[in-house]
Amino acid sequence: MGLLSSFLGILGFGIGICGGLLVGFFLFIYREASEVKDPVIRPLNELDTSALEEIMPEIPMWVKTPDYVRVDWVNKFILQMWPYLNTVGVCSMIRRMAQPIFMQYIGKYHIEAIEFESLSLGTLPPNIYGLKVYETNEKELVMEPAFRWAGNPNIVLTIKLFSRRLTIQLVDLQIFASPRITLKPLVPTFPCFANIVVSLMEKPHVDFGLKILGADIMSIPGVYRFVQETIKKQVANLYLWPHTLEIPILDASTVAVKKPVGILHVKVVRALKLLKMDILGTSDPYVKLSFSGERLPPKRTTIKMKNLNPEWNEKFRLIVKDPQLQALELQVYDWDKVGGHDRLGMQLVPLKVLTPNTTKEFTLDLVKNTNVNDPQNRKRRGQLVVELTYVPFRTDSINIHENGDGYEHMENGNGRTSDEGAFGGAGVLLVTIQGAEDVEGEHHSNPYALILFRGEKRKTKMMKKTHDPTWNEEFQFMLEEPPLQEKIHIEVLSKRAGIHLRSKESLGYIEINLSDVLHNGRINNKYHLIDSKNGKIHVELSWKMA
């Protein structure tokens, strides 16, 4: 009995002590809660240094950096769309992007298969704390969002190893990053951009838990830091600027704008045994040259009067945009003083049959049209002899310097004069008038741009009643040699509709030294218009050398 009474006494003493402590703890909590006052809201300028340092990481970017703007509406939009993006959009894209990466490891380290057992990004969407937008002269939209994502994803990966299934689960994922997102090029097809290009401007902060077969391996000493550094290094190698991730949105063939890639040199030599179209048994032939399907006006030879076997030996140059698809169309006409000209025959030469930088002579049998089943094509209409040379533009970097004897092209440190090739100095000057800003006339504002170069005049279409016209028109000038010491004159004018005393008015002009274009290869700038208060014009110039 003594032993039992002693034991019960000790147990009662312990329970009493614990009960007393518990009661005392609750009384303390009650007293503190009764004395809690309403929180005091104080402006930032009244906080001391230590308080500011504690809350500084939580302050949004639009508060700390004036370049960033608030995008609360975007966060609301993402919150509403997140369930649908999670189930259809983002997860499908992750599976598609991960598949080729998984395939690289199949067959290595005895790995037989890798697949997602479950993939869900959870119910908590990312939050954008600010957005910075950059203005560039290119056809692109550049922005940098600062976002944080502390999500509750359910990502389970299954690896089949040695005929056994190994499950890896990702939990408690947190990502803090500031990527640069570029939408380019901007095109007139919905959604108005062809690609999304993403790159990281700094290493992101990534934190997560990792369970293998249900065990949290991140709790093992040293593993957490090793995994963190490995993830950051791999992400940096893949997407840290200047590395990028490009996501195509539109088919490249539907939005691609074809740029000149070379020059086709055409020599119309002669024609043989042409048809007799005149009453006196002769013809007055000439030749038209153009690319099939092209809307530009065709080039033409001189007229050889009363000659069924004319000799021309005339040279022409045409700009090539797609040598695999384009074809040279040659049409021989009989000139008539009155009425329309009669076509004697025609023929097509696909550019893909030409070898670059090699001259090839063709003796072409003229036909009535391109329909091979037309019985009229069996009639003999004569022949046309031409020499064709396709010279592609140089893709390497070229620096052009002027010396006492002519032009010298520096390629990879080796000098080479322009006389080394028959067309070594020839090239194309491309002038693109993108638009203008703040152009205003005293009497009217119907602006258009006029280009003056080497006596040639080119002009854009007129935009009615606007101070900020957008033209986006390209003009081409084929030159025999680089225009090192020349300038191009571009003027913005306004024209009043109808007949008036002051029908035209100058809104400003610029003159650009083309030597800058030759040394840089391409210039894309906005220039302040001379004789204009605030007007600017956006011009892109590039030099393509054959």
Secondary structure as GFF3:
##gff-version 3
##sequence-region A 1 546
A	DSSP	alpha_helix	2	34	.	.	.	ID=ss1
A	DSSP	three_ten_helix	44	46	.	.	.	ID=ss2
A	DSSP	alpha_helix	49	55	.	.	.	ID=ss3
A	DSSP	three_ten_helix	56	58	.	.	.	ID=ss4
A	DSSP	alpha_helix	61	64	.	.	.	ID=ss5
A	DSSP	alpha_helix	72	84	.	.	.	ID=ss6
A	DSSP	pi_helix	85	90	.	.	.	ID=ss7
A	DSSP	alpha_helix	91	103	.	.	.	ID=ss8
A	DSSP	beta_strand	111	120	.	.	.	ID=ss9
A	DSSP	beta_strand	127	134	.	.	.	ID=ss10
A	DSSP	beta_strand	141	150	.	.	.	ID=ss11
A	DSSP	beta_strand	154	161	.	.	.	ID=ss12
A	DSSP	beta_strand	164	177	.	.	.	ID=ss13
A	DSSP	beta_strand	179	186	.	.	.	ID=ss14
A	DSSP	beta_strand	193	200	.	.	.	ID=ss15
A	DSSP	beta_strand	205	212	.	.	.	ID=ss16
A	DSSP	beta_strand	215	216	.	.	.	ID=ss17
A	DSSP	three_ten_helix	217	219	.	.	.	ID=ss18
A	DSSP	alpha_helix	223	239	.	.	.	ID=ss19
A	DSSP	beta_strand	245	248	.	.	.	ID=ss20
A	DSSP	alpha_helix	252	255	.	.	.	ID=ss21
A	DSSP	beta_strand	262	272	.	.	.	ID=ss22
A	DSSP	beta_strand	285	291	.	.	.	ID=ss23
A	DSSP	beta_strand	299	300	.	.	.	ID=ss24
A	DSSP	beta_strand	311	320	.	.	.	ID=ss25
A	DSSP	beta_strand	327	334	.	.	.	ID=ss26
A	DSSP	beta_strand	342	350	.	.	.	ID=ss27
A	DSSP	three_ten_helix	351	353	.	.	.	ID=ss28
A	DSSP	beta_strand	360	365	.	.	.	ID=ss29
A	DSSP	three_ten_helix	375	378	.	.	.	ID=ss30
A	DSSP	beta_strand	383	392	.	.	.	ID=ss31
A	DSSP	beta_strand	399	402	.	.	.	ID=ss32
A	DSSP	beta_strand	407	411	.	.	.	ID=ss33
A	DSSP	beta_strand	414	417	.	.	.	ID=ss34
A	DSSP	three_ten_helix	418	420	.	.	.	ID=ss35
A	DSSP	beta_strand	427	437	.	.	.	ID=ss36
A	DSSP	beta_strand	447	453	.	.	.	ID=ss37
A	DSSP	beta_strand	456	459	.	.	.	ID=ss38
A	DSSP	beta_strand	470	479	.	.	.	ID=ss39
A	DSSP	beta_strand	487	495	.	.	.	ID=ss40
A	DSSP	beta_strand	504	513	.	.	.	ID=ss41
A	DSSP	alpha_helix	514	520	.	.	.	ID=ss42
A	DSSP	beta_strand	522	528	.	.	.	ID=ss43
A	DSSP	beta_strand	536	545	.	.	.	ID=ss44
###
